[in-house]
Amino acid sequence: MFDVIPPGKQPNISESALLLFDRAMRMRAISVDIVRAAQYLNGYSDQELSELGINRSDIEDTIQRYI
């Protein structure tokens, strides 16, 4: 987009828009890590999850929410 706009005539991009975009990209990157962690934990037995204080349904809900 910016390649076709001559230098000096580029629209001012508000700082809040850039911050919002940056935050969205970070959240997207984090969501991939959350899904990986949930999938890893999903391999644990119910007993192991119980010892960690995690319900299998919470893991499955998390995977569905972030996919």
ABEGO torsion letter per residue (X at the ends): XAAABBBGABBBBBAAAAAAAAAAAAAAAAAAAAAAAAAAAAABBAAAAAAAGBBAAAAAAAAAAAX
